[in-house]
């Protein structure tokens, strides 16, 4: 169950990271409220996952999910470059997340 909570915490981390782009410096109300809500949910779910999982593993996986998801959505939604080297590095992060799951 803790891994499921951690997965969703990572998804909400993606939500607030991408949401920050749409807040326009927190000057737009709806995106700002959604971003802050996503931050709260993400941290709350991470906290629940930490009841069971080691903090180093959970934090690395949480930030890894957020990093990969944010980078991919940046490419897809925001037109950021999708170079081979960038995609390879994203793949390495995914490999690290999978590795941490396998050894935990």
Phi, psi and omega per residue, in radians:
X1 nan -0.640 -3.117
X2 -1.090 -0.639 3.133
X3 -1.191 -0.602 3.089
X4 -1.164 -0.772 3.089
X5 -1.048 -0.728 3.142
X6 -1.143 -0.690 3.103
X7 -1.049 -0.820 -3.140
X8 -1.203 -0.583 3.043
X9 -1.051 -0.710 3.091
X10 -1.131 -0.683 3.105
X11 -1.113 -0.724 3.107
X12 -1.208 -0.478 3.041
X13 -1.140 -0.714 3.051
X14 -1.023 -0.767 -3.125
X15 -1.015 -0.777 -3.107
X16 -1.351 -0.534 3.116
X17 -1.156 -0.803 3.090
X18 -1.212 -0.662 3.141
X19 -1.022 -0.600 3.127
X20 -0.992 -0.616 3.139
X21 -1.106 -0.591 -3.061
X22 -1.562 -0.125 -3.138
X23 -1.345 -0.310 -3.091
X24 0.950 0.952 -3.136
X25 1.213 0.559 -3.095
X26 1.072 0.491 3.101
X27 -1.672 -0.153 3.102
X28 -1.871 2.120 -2.958
X29 -1.104 -0.972 -3.039
X30 -1.090 -0.869 3.097
X31 -1.069 -0.605 3.129
X32 -1.143 -0.782 3.122
X33 -1.112 -0.739 3.127
X34 -1.148 -0.657 3.126
X35 -1.154 -0.824 3.125
X36 -1.115 -0.714 3.097
X37 -1.080 -0.715 3.121
X38 -1.132 -0.657 3.075
X39 -1.059 -0.792 -3.099
X40 -1.132 -0.798 3.134
X41 -1.104 -0.771 -3.129
X42 -1.029 -0.862 -3.140
X43 -1.172 -0.637 3.105
X44 -1.109 -0.776 3.120
X45 -1.172 -0.664 3.071
X46 -1.067 -0.767 3.116
X47 -1.042 -0.712 3.100
X48 -1.157 -0.703 3.121
X49 -1.122 -0.552 -3.121
X50 -1.230 -0.205 3.047
X51 -1.086 -0.504 -3.056
X52 -2.007 -0.713 -3.030
X53 -1.525 2.635 3.046
X54 -1.115 2.476 -3.044
X55 -1.083 -0.714 -3.134
X56 -1.101 -0.758 3.124
X57 -1.173 -0.858 -3.087
X58 -1.088 -0.760 -3.115
X59 -1.152 -0.738 3.133
X60 -1.106 -0.736 3.133
X61 -1.191 -0.758 3.129
X62 -1.023 -0.877 3.139
X63 -1.207 -0.568 3.105
X64 -1.126 -0.792 3.087
X65 -1.057 -0.783 3.123
X66 -1.097 -0.718 -3.130
X67 -1.146 -0.864 -3.123
X68 -1.100 -0.847 -3.119
X69 -1.100 -0.729 -3.141
X70 -1.175 -0.724 3.120
X71 -1.114 -0.761 -3.140
X72 -1.173 -0.712 3.094
X73 -1.216 -0.546 3.047
X74 -1.084 -0.683 3.083
X75 -1.173 -0.833 -3.030
X76 -1.284 -0.832 -3.037
X77 -1.569 -0.601 -2.958
X78 -1.914 0.058 3.073
X79 1.233 0.432 3.091
X80 -1.232 2.712 -3.061
X81 -1.150 2.503 3.113
X82 -2.038 1.076 -3.132
X83 -1.262 2.774 3.142
X84 -1.050 -0.735 -3.138
X85 -1.132 -0.707 3.112
X86 -1.105 -0.802 3.119
X87 -1.126 -0.641 3.093
X88 -1.115 -0.714 3.115
X89 -1.144 -0.683 3.056
X90 -1.069 -0.718 3.080
X91 -1.056 -0.653 3.089
X92 -1.130 -0.663 3.090
X93 -1.119 -0.763 3.095
X94 -1.045 -0.746 3.111
X95 -1.060 -0.681 3.099
X96 -1.132 -0.716 3.107
X97 -1.094 -0.819 3.133
X98 -1.087 -0.743 3.118
X99 -1.059 -0.754 3.115
X100 -1.123 -0.650 3.094
X101 -1.128 -0.714 -3.104
X102 -1.192 -0.564 -3.101
X103 -1.647 -0.127 -3.109
X104 -1.400 nan nan
